[in-house]
């Protein structure tokens, strides 16, 4: 017997849909679709045009923002890669001369990594292209629409944070 | 010598910023932040409350939409997991009685999977909770704001698709 061939009874329906939240669900799926679509395209262009992975680009972007360098543990907090992957990423960027490592003066167990001048120059060339791609991707929205979207996403971020906080209290 | 201590010269600046697209970049990063935040929370609640992974939930959601069942290859096209992961996911869902498999009448090399009545019932109970979480997460936005966000994300999706199409032509 197939569930689909008999109409759901009222009780099952009530259990399934205590209130109708289909609009919010559609909103979330659309947000996710946009994010997945754009991230996929950025990832593809980074790979095809610069032979750079997204985690490598993200790591260099983090270091570009902190010219004095960062400890590995701070880096790992800001990036969404595992510690093992981060270490091998750092090893490869050091081997290719993009970053340099030194022992922290404050904590000799901690390693500080920073971009080399060559690493910084290469990152910024890629970052400029990356920024142009993103502008192209959002190019179908007017200035006004971009501004509205920015404001609504700020609200969404706050609303999501509140839901998460309420949850973990 | 630290790059940060000397101002960038005009040429470097021009290379770096042919046009200023910082607004679009901020927009993209905010969209990505929202998406990552919400996905992480949904993933956490599915795990904590139902001991269900997001790929498992997504697979059941795909099957719930197609009561007649789907071939493994159609399933893999709609989901963002590798074929190997999909096969092991399907094996586990079959072992726990949530789905059933049969050979396709059209193509005997193809396997068709569908939810069992018990699998469907369990999925729908989780899906109702999931929908309520999403409504809570977007709860800080008024109906009007949700509608506006929906419309702007539709434009974003279209704009991203156009950028991707232009790229691959």
Boltz contact constraints between the chains, C-beta under 6 A:
constraints:
  - contact:
      token1: [A, 3]
      token2: [B, 117]
      max_distance: 6.0
  - contact:
      token1: [A, 3]
      token2: [B, 120]
      max_distance: 6.0
  - contact:
      token1: [A, 4]
      token2: [B, 67]
      max_distance: 6.0
  - contact:
      token1: [A, 16]
      token2: [B, 124]
      max_distance: 6.0
  - contact:
      token1: [A, 16]
      token2: [B, 128]
      max_distance: 6.0
  - contact:
      token1: [A, 21]
      token2: [B, 131]
      max_distance: 6.0
  - contact:
      token1: [A, 21]
      token2: [B, 135]
      max_distance: 6.0
  - contact:
      token1: [A, 24]
      token2: [B, 134]
      max_distance: 6.0
  - contact:
      token1: [A, 24]
      token2: [B, 135]
      max_distance: 6.0
  - contact:
      token1: [A, 24]
      token2: [B, 138]
      max_distance: 6.0
  - contact:
      token1: [A, 25]
      token2: [B, 131]
      max_distance: 6.0
  - contact:
      token1: [A, 25]
      token2: [B, 134]
      max_distance: 6.0
  - contact:
      token1: [A, 27]
      token2: [B, 146]
      max_distance: 6.0
  - contact:
      token1: [A, 27]
      token2: [B, 150]
      max_distance: 6.0
  - contact:
      token1: [A, 28]
      token2: [B, 134]
      max_distance: 6.0
  - contact:
      token1: [A, 30]
      token2: [B, 153]
      max_distance: 6.0
  - contact:
      token1: [A, 31]
      token2: [B, 35]
      max_distance: 6.0
  - contact:
      token1: [A, 31]
      token2: [B, 153]
      max_distance: 6.0
  - contact:
      token1: [A, 32]
      token2: [B, 35]
      max_distance: 6.0
  - contact:
      token1: [A, 34]
      token2: [B, 153]
      max_distance: 6.0
  - contact:
      token1: [A, 34]
      token2: [B, 156]
      max_distance: 6.0
  - contact:
      token1: [A, 34]
      token2: [B, 157]
      max_distance: 6.0
  - contact:
      token1: [A, 35]
      token2: [B, 31]
      max_distance: 6.0
  - contact:
      token1: [A, 35]
      token2: [B, 32]
      max_distance: 6.0
  - contact:
      token1: [A, 35]
      token2: [B, 35]
      max_distance: 6.0
  - contact:
      token1: [A, 37]
      token2: [B, 160]
      max_distance: 6.0
  - contact:
      token1: [A, 38]
      token2: [B, 160]
      max_distance: 6.0
  - contact:
      token1: [A, 41]
      token2: [B, 164]
      max_distance: 6.0
  - contact:
      token1: [A, 67]
      token2: [B, 4]
      max_distance: 6.0
  - contact:
      token1: [A, 117]
      token2: [B, 3]
      max_distance: 6.0
  - contact:
      token1: [A, 120]
      token2: [B, 3]
      max_distance: 6.0
  - contact:
      token1: [A, 124]
      token2: [B, 16]
      max_distance: 6.0
  - contact:
      token1: [A, 128]
      token2: [B, 16]
      max_distance: 6.0
  - contact:
      token1: [A, 131]
      token2: [B, 21]
      max_distance: 6.0
  - contact:
      token1: [A, 131]
      token2: [B, 25]
      max_distance: 6.0
  - contact:
      token1: [A, 134]
      token2: [B, 24]
      max_distance: 6.0
  - contact:
      token1: [A, 134]
      token2: [B, 25]
      max_distance: 6.0
  - contact:
      token1: [A, 134]
      token2: [B, 28]
      max_distance: 6.0
  - contact:
      token1: [A, 135]
      token2: [B, 21]
      max_distance: 6.0
  - contact:
      token1: [A, 135]
      token2: [B, 24]
      max_distance: 6.0
  - contact:
      token1: [A, 136]
      token2: [B, 163]
      max_distance: 6.0
  - contact:
      token1: [A, 137]
      token2: [B, 160]
      max_distance: 6.0
  - contact:
      token1: [A, 137]
      token2: [B, 163]
      max_distance: 6.0
  - contact:
      token1: [A, 138]
      token2: [B, 24]
      max_distance: 6.0
  - contact:
      token1: [A, 139]
      token2: [B, 159]
      max_distance: 6.0
  - contact:
      token1: [A, 140]
      token2: [B, 155]
      max_distance: 6.0
  - contact:
      token1: [A, 140]
      token2: [B, 158]
      max_distance: 6.0
  - contact:
      token1: [A, 140]
      token2: [B, 159]
      max_distance: 6.0
  - contact:
      token1: [A, 141]
      token2: [B, 155]
      max_distance: 6.0
  - contact:
      token1: [A, 145]
      token2: [B, 152]
      max_distance: 6.0
  - contact:
      token1: [A, 146]
      token2: [B, 27]
      max_distance: 6.0
  - contact:
      token1: [A, 149]
      token2: [B, 152]
      max_distance: 6.0
  - contact:
      token1: [A, 150]
      token2: [B, 27]
      max_distance: 6.0
  - contact:
      token1: [A, 152]
      token2: [B, 145]
      max_distance: 6.0
  - contact:
      token1: [A, 152]
      token2: [B, 149]
      max_distance: 6.0
  - contact:
      token1: [A, 153]
      token2: [B, 30]
      max_distance: 6.0
  - contact:
      token1: [A, 153]
      token2: [B, 31]
      max_distance: 6.0
  - contact:
      token1: [A, 153]
      token2: [B, 34]
      max_distance: 6.0
  - contact:
      token1: [A, 155]
      token2: [B, 140]
      max_distance: 6.0
  - contact:
      token1: [A, 155]
      token2: [B, 141]
      max_distance: 6.0
  - contact:
      token1: [A, 156]
      token2: [B, 34]
      max_distance: 6.0
  - contact:
      token1: [A, 157]
      token2: [B, 34]
      max_distance: 6.0
  - contact:
      token1: [A, 158]
      token2: [B, 140]
      max_distance: 6.0
  - contact:
      token1: [A, 159]
      token2: [B, 140]
      max_distance: 6.0
  - contact:
      token1: [A, 160]
      token2: [B, 37]
      max_distance: 6.0
  - contact:
      token1: [A, 160]
      token2: [B, 38]
      max_distance: 6.0
  - contact:
      token1: [A, 160]
      token2: [B, 137]
      max_distance: 6.0
  - contact:
      token1: [A, 163]
      token2: [B, 136]
      max_distance: 6.0
  - contact:
      token1: [A, 163]
      token2: [B, 137]
      max_distance: 6.0
  - contact:
      token1: [A, 164]
      token2: [B, 41]
      max_distance: 6.0
